[in-house]
Amino acid sequence: MNSNLLFDFSVDKENKTIHIKREFDANLDLVWQAWTKAELLNEWWAPKPYHIETKSLDLRVGGMWLYAMVSPQDEKMWCKADYKVIETEKLLSWLDAFCDENGKENTIKPRSLWTNNFTENNGITLVNITLKHDKLEDIKAMIDMGFKEGLTMAFENLDNFLPTIKNKKT
């Protein structure tokens, strides 16, 4: 990873949000594709040694991304993202949840409303992420589950994966 790339992670307890700013050394089109195409998400979204397997991805408002996070022992933890707002190469928002393999939500675990804003400056793409929660306890539960560490590893996967896509496109 280019050590000059921005990575900022903060919690706003008053507003029950997590804020993440992360730069990637790739143009906006490439980063957008990596966040919206199943075959590309499968390559980077999970922290190693886990990987994900997308069951379905319907990228439209009202659509859903249904995937399993798969452990090295082949245990699957199902998750979904219900798409709320999509503005191509600008904004991608979804409500996430743990669920079963058919997308039936686990109502015990916390949900987060993700709002991801994408901007590019001189070939560096910034993804500005806000995760909104209903309760402060939900943020604590996510942090305790290792969310920050897992997301950091996933972003490092994307750092390593983006040059391989770049090379295929040229």
LINWOFEN-V362417 format. One record per residue. PHI is phi in whole degrees, 0 to 359 (* if undefined). PSI is psi in radians with two decimals (NA if undefined). Layout:
phi=PHI psi=PSI
phi=PHI psi=PSI
This chain:
phi=* psi=2.45
phi=293 psi=1.97
phi=292 psi=-0.18
phi=275 psi=-0.08
phi=284 psi=2.42
phi=291 psi=2.35
phi=217 psi=1.96
phi=231 psi=2.29
phi=228 psi=2.12
phi=217 psi=2.73
phi=243 psi=2.28
phi=251 psi=1.66
phi=297 psi=-0.70
phi=301 psi=-0.71
phi=261 psi=0.06
phi=55 psi=0.84
phi=229 psi=2.69
phi=247 psi=2.32
phi=244 psi=2.32
phi=226 psi=2.27
phi=240 psi=2.21
phi=218 psi=2.23
phi=263 psi=2.60
phi=230 psi=2.45
phi=276 psi=1.22
phi=195 psi=2.79
phi=286 psi=2.87
phi=302 psi=-0.78
phi=303 psi=-0.78
phi=293 psi=-0.78
phi=295 psi=-0.74
phi=302 psi=-0.82
phi=301 psi=-0.72
phi=297 psi=-0.48
phi=268 psi=-0.15
phi=232 psi=-0.09
phi=249 psi=2.22
phi=305 psi=-0.81
phi=295 psi=-0.44
phi=275 psi=-0.74
phi=303 psi=-0.68
phi=301 psi=-0.42
phi=278 psi=-0.34
phi=220 psi=-0.35
phi=299 psi=-0.61
phi=267 psi=2.56
phi=287 psi=2.41
phi=295 psi=2.51
phi=270 psi=0.17
phi=283 psi=2.85
phi=216 psi=2.92
phi=244 psi=2.70
phi=232 psi=2.05
phi=280 psi=2.22
phi=274 psi=-0.72
phi=202 psi=2.63
phi=217 psi=2.00
phi=242 psi=1.57
phi=279 psi=1.48
phi=201 psi=2.74
phi=300 psi=2.21
phi=93 psi=-0.19
phi=276 psi=3.11
phi=217 psi=2.53
phi=253 psi=2.07
phi=244 psi=2.14
phi=212 psi=2.81
phi=246 psi=2.34
phi=272 psi=2.14
phi=249 psi=2.21
phi=280 psi=2.92
phi=300 psi=-0.39
phi=270 psi=0.18
phi=68 psi=0.44
phi=276 psi=2.41
phi=248 psi=2.27
phi=246 psi=2.01
phi=275 psi=2.48
phi=220 psi=2.77
phi=217 psi=2.73
phi=232 psi=2.05
phi=267 psi=1.96
phi=290 psi=2.26
phi=251 psi=-0.75
phi=219 psi=2.35
phi=223 psi=2.09
phi=233 psi=1.84
phi=314 psi=2.22
phi=60 psi=0.32
phi=230 psi=-0.91
phi=216 psi=2.35
phi=221 psi=2.04
phi=232 psi=2.41
phi=211 psi=2.76
phi=255 psi=2.07
phi=264 psi=2.84
phi=196 psi=2.64
phi=281 psi=2.58
phi=203 psi=-3.06
phi=264 psi=-3.12
phi=295 psi=-0.19
phi=256 psi=0.07
phi=90 psi=0.10
phi=287 psi=2.12
phi=293 psi=2.47
phi=273 psi=1.90
phi=279 psi=-0.09
phi=279 psi=-0.67
phi=276 psi=2.68
phi=290 psi=2.67
phi=249 psi=2.68
phi=229 psi=2.40
phi=267 psi=1.90
phi=272 psi=2.30
phi=235 psi=1.97
phi=247 psi=2.00
phi=256 psi=2.31
phi=247 psi=2.25
phi=219 psi=2.68
phi=235 psi=2.48
phi=219 psi=1.97
phi=53 psi=0.81
phi=81 psi=0.02
phi=251 psi=2.19
phi=257 psi=2.25
phi=259 psi=2.25
phi=250 psi=2.02
phi=256 psi=1.96
phi=246 psi=2.35
phi=235 psi=2.25
phi=249 psi=2.03
phi=260 psi=2.40
phi=235 psi=2.73
phi=285 psi=-0.63
phi=225 psi=2.58
phi=299 psi=-0.58
phi=299 psi=-0.53
phi=295 psi=-0.69
phi=295 psi=-0.79
phi=302 psi=-0.77
phi=299 psi=-0.73
phi=295 psi=-0.79
phi=298 psi=-0.76
phi=296 psi=-0.51
phi=283 psi=-0.10
phi=91 psi=0.44
phi=304 psi=-0.85
phi=298 psi=-0.81
phi=295 psi=-0.74
phi=295 psi=-0.75
phi=294 psi=-0.68
phi=301 psi=-0.78
phi=294 psi=-0.71
phi=298 psi=-0.75
phi=296 psi=-0.62
phi=294 psi=-0.66
phi=302 psi=-0.76
phi=294 psi=-0.70
phi=305 psi=-0.76
phi=284 psi=-0.48
phi=277 psi=-0.64
phi=306 psi=-0.75
phi=298 psi=-0.49
phi=287 psi=-0.57
phi=287 psi=-0.73
phi=306 psi=-0.81
phi=294 psi=-0.57
phi=287 psi=-0.50
phi=277 psi=-0.32
phi=268 psi=NA
